[in-house]
Amino acid sequence: MSLKLKDPLIVKNDPRSTAAEAFRALRTNIQFMNPDQSLKSIVITSACPCEGKTTLVANLAISIAQLGKKVICVDTDLRKSALHKVFNILNMKGLTDYLMGMHSLGDVVQPTGIEGLSLITSGSKPPNPSEVLSSQKMKALMKQLSSEYDFVIYDSPPVISVTDAVILSSQTDGVILLVDSRASARQAVVRAKQTLELANAKILGVVLGKVSKENRGYYYYYYGGQ
């Protein structure tokens, strides 16, 4: 993975590591983002594919659950899902199956083996992912999850590739953008930021990946509002 973690669940399995501490630092920044009103739902996306957003989703979720919060991750990457692999959970039924009326919500919410943390996998691959995510049933689901959980994290496809992250951003409290620290990726980051802004998405901040180990552990986080 692009975040260069041998163990994708490092917050759980190696909590004293530099990488685990970086995820906890991000968690803290989210907590203090709005002192008057806590954030309850966020979309995590990236500018380009293969930048490690699923690893970010999983570890951030674990770090929040470790505070005693009730957290759920939702894999909305209906084209190339990966969250079920990170948590070693079957993806036989999930989000798409619920939205298509094939299963109840209780059927598709799965435990992760981590206290306080649940997961909705992507489920069956639909021929029209963007239309599925923009449906009224999806909007209703997002409202329901925000009312039943302390925190909801959506793992979304890259911004430049498809419109899914933009669709979801309008229904959540904000977006965290994972970006590549290399200079060659700057144009993609600018395009991603502009795309989200055109949709009036609230960009909470960015996570900077692919920083050399000599600089700050495995990666360095910069986090801040617009």
C-alpha positions as CSV (number, residue, x, y, z in Angstrom):
1,M,0.0,0.0,0.0
2,S,1.1,3.5,-0.6
3,L,1.3,4.3,3.1
4,K,4.0,1.7,3.2
5,L,2.6,-0.3,6.2
6,K,3.4,-4.0,6.4
7,D,0.5,-4.3,8.7
8,P,-2.6,-2.3,7.5
9,L,-4.1,-2.3,11.0
10,I,-1.1,-0.9,12.7
11,V,-3.1,1.2,15.3
12,K,-4.4,-2.1,16.6
13,N,-1.4,-4.3,16.2
14,D,1.5,-1.9,16.9
15,P,0.0,0.9,18.9
16,R,3.4,2.3,20.0
17,S,4.7,2.8,16.5
18,T,5.3,6.2,14.9
19,A,2.7,5.4,12.3
20,A,0.0,4.6,14.9
21,E,0.8,7.8,16.7
22,A,0.3,9.7,13.4
23,F,-3.2,8.3,13.1
24,R,-4.0,9.3,16.7
25,A,-2.8,12.8,16.0
26,L,-5.2,13.0,13.0
27,R,-8.0,11.8,15.3
28,T,-7.2,14.5,17.8
29,N,-7.2,17.2,15.0
30,I,-10.6,16.0,13.9
31,Q,-12.0,16.2,17.5
32,F,-10.9,19.8,17.8
33,M,-11.9,20.8,14.3
34,N,-15.2,22.4,15.4
35,P,-15.4,23.0,19.2
36,D,-19.1,24.0,19.0
37,Q,-20.3,21.0,16.9
38,S,-18.5,17.7,16.7
39,L,-18.0,16.1,13.3
40,K,-20.0,12.9,12.8
41,S,-19.5,11.9,9.2
42,I,-16.6,12.3,6.8
43,V,-15.6,11.1,3.4
44,I,-12.0,10.0,2.9
45,T,-10.8,10.1,-0.7
46,S,-7.7,10.7,-2.7
47,A,-6.6,12.6,-5.8
48,C,-5.4,9.5,-7.6
49,P,-5.8,5.7,-7.2
50,C,-3.4,3.6,-5.0
51,E,-2.5,6.2,-2.5
52,G,-3.5,4.3,0.6
53,K,-6.9,5.8,1.5
54,T,-8.3,2.5,2.7
55,T,-5.4,2.1,5.2
56,L,-6.1,5.6,6.4
57,V,-9.9,4.8,6.8
58,A,-9.3,1.6,8.8
59,N,-6.7,3.1,11.1
60,L,-8.5,6.3,11.8
61,A,-11.7,4.3,12.5
62,I,-9.8,2.1,15.0
63,S,-8.2,5.1,16.7
64,I,-11.6,6.7,17.2
65,A,-13.2,3.5,18.4
66,Q,-10.5,3.2,21.0
67,L,-11.9,6.3,22.7
68,G,-15.0,4.3,23.5
69,K,-16.9,5.7,20.5
70,K,-19.4,3.8,18.4
71,V,-17.9,3.9,14.8
72,I,-18.9,2.5,11.5
73,C,-16.9,2.4,8.2
74,V,-18.8,2.2,4.9
75,D,-17.0,1.0,1.8
76,T,-18.5,3.2,-1.0
77,D,-15.8,2.3,-3.5
78,L,-18.2,0.1,-5.5
79,R,-15.7,-0.4,-8.3
80,K,-12.6,-1.5,-6.4
81,S,-13.5,-2.2,-2.8
82,A,-10.8,-3.1,-0.3
83,L,-12.0,-2.5,3.2
84,H,-13.2,-6.0,3.7
85,K,-9.7,-7.3,2.8
86,V,-8.1,-5.0,5.4
87,F,-10.4,-6.3,8.1
88,N,-10.4,-9.9,6.7
89,I,-14.2,-9.9,6.4
90,L,-16.3,-11.6,3.6
91,N,-17.9,-9.3,1.1
92,M,-20.8,-11.5,0.2
93,K,-23.4,-8.8,1.0
94,G,-23.0,-5.2,1.6
95,L,-24.0,-1.6,0.7
96,T,-25.2,-2.3,-2.8
97,D,-27.3,-5.3,-1.7
98,Y,-28.9,-3.2,1.0
99,L,-29.7,-0.3,-1.4
100,M,-31.1,-2.7,-3.9
101,G,-33.4,-4.1,-1.3
102,M,-31.8,-7.6,-1.2
103,H,-30.8,-7.4,2.4
104,S,-31.8,-5.5,5.5
105,L,-29.4,-3.0,7.2
106,G,-28.9,-5.4,10.0
107,D,-27.8,-8.1,7.6
108,V,-25.0,-5.9,6.0
109,V,-23.6,-4.3,9.2
110,Q,-20.7,-6.6,10.3
111,P,-18.5,-6.6,13.3
112,T,-14.8,-6.1,12.7
113,G,-13.5,-7.8,15.8
114,I,-12.5,-4.4,17.2
115,E,-14.7,-3.2,20.1
116,G,-17.0,-0.4,19.0
117,L,-16.2,-0.6,15.3
118,S,-18.5,-2.0,12.6
119,L,-18.3,-2.2,8.8
120,I,-20.5,-2.2,5.8
121,T,-18.7,-3.7,2.9
122,S,-19.3,-2.7,-0.7
123,G,-21.3,-5.8,-1.6
124,S,-22.2,-6.7,-5.1
125,K,-20.7,-4.7,-7.9
126,P,-23.4,-2.6,-9.6
127,P,-23.3,-1.5,-13.2
128,N,-24.0,2.1,-12.2
129,P,-22.2,3.0,-9.0
130,S,-22.6,6.7,-9.2
131,E,-26.4,6.4,-9.6
132,V,-26.6,4.0,-6.7
133,L,-24.7,6.4,-4.4
134,S,-26.8,9.3,-5.4
135,S,-30.1,7.5,-4.7
136,Q,-32.6,8.7,-2.1
137,K,-32.1,5.4,-0.3
138,M,-28.4,6.1,0.1
139,K,-29.2,9.6,1.4
140,A,-31.6,8.1,3.9
141,L,-29.0,5.5,5.0
142,M,-26.4,8.2,5.6
143,K,-28.8,10.2,7.8
144,Q,-29.7,7.0,9.7
145,L,-26.1,6.0,10.3
146,S,-25.2,9.5,11.6
147,S,-28.1,9.2,14.1
148,E,-27.1,5.7,15.3
149,Y,-23.3,6.0,15.4
150,D,-20.9,8.5,17.0
151,F,-18.8,8.6,13.9
152,V,-19.2,7.4,10.3
153,I,-16.3,7.1,7.8
154,Y,-16.9,6.6,4.1
155,D,-14.1,5.1,2.0
156,S,-14.6,6.7,-1.4
157,P,-13.0,6.3,-4.8
158,P,-10.5,8.9,-6.0
159,V,-11.9,12.3,-6.9
160,I,-10.4,12.5,-10.4
161,S,-11.4,9.1,-11.5
162,V,-15.2,9.2,-10.8
163,T,-17.8,11.5,-9.3
164,D,-18.6,9.3,-6.3
165,A,-16.7,11.3,-3.7
166,V,-18.3,14.5,-4.8
167,I,-21.8,12.9,-4.5
168,L,-21.1,11.7,-1.0
169,S,-19.5,14.9,0.2
170,S,-22.7,16.8,0.0
171,Q,-24.3,14.5,2.6
172,T,-21.5,14.5,5.1
173,D,-19.8,16.9,7.5
174,G,-16.6,17.1,5.4
175,V,-13.9,15.5,3.3
176,I,-10.3,14.5,4.1
177,L,-8.1,14.3,1.0
178,L,-5.1,12.0,0.9
179,V,-2.5,13.4,-1.4
180,D,0.8,12.3,-2.8
181,S,3.7,14.4,-1.5
182,R,5.7,14.1,-4.7
183,A,5.9,17.1,-6.9
184,S,4.7,15.1,-9.9
185,A,1.3,14.7,-8.2
186,R,0.6,18.4,-7.6
187,Q,-1.5,18.9,-10.7
188,A,-3.8,16.0,-9.7
189,V,-4.1,17.4,-6.2
190,V,-5.1,20.8,-7.5
191,R,-7.7,19.3,-9.8
192,A,-9.1,17.2,-7.0
193,K,-9.4,20.2,-4.7
194,Q,-11.1,22.3,-7.4
195,T,-13.6,19.5,-8.2
196,L,-14.6,19.2,-4.5
197,E,-14.9,23.0,-4.1
198,L,-17.1,23.2,-7.2
199,A,-19.5,20.8,-5.4
200,N,-19.4,23.0,-2.3
201,A,-17.7,20.1,-0.4
202,K,-16.2,21.1,3.0
203,I,-12.5,20.1,2.8
204,L,-11.5,19.5,6.4
205,G,-7.8,19.0,5.6
206,V,-5.3,16.8,3.9
207,V,-3.2,13.9,4.7
208,L,0.2,14.0,3.0
209,G,1.5,10.6,2.0
210,K,4.7,9.2,0.5
211,V,7.0,11.3,2.6
212,S,10.4,9.8,3.1
213,K,11.0,7.9,6.3
214,E,13.9,10.1,7.2
215,N,11.6,13.1,7.4
216,R,8.9,12.0,9.8
217,G,8.4,8.3,10.2
218,Y,6.3,6.8,7.5
219,Y,4.3,9.8,6.6
220,Y,3.5,13.3,7.8
221,Y,0.1,14.7,8.4
222,Y,-0.9,18.3,7.7
223,Y,-4.4,19.0,8.8
224,G,-6.4,22.1,8.6
225,G,-9.5,23.7,7.2
226,Q,-9.8,25.8,4.1
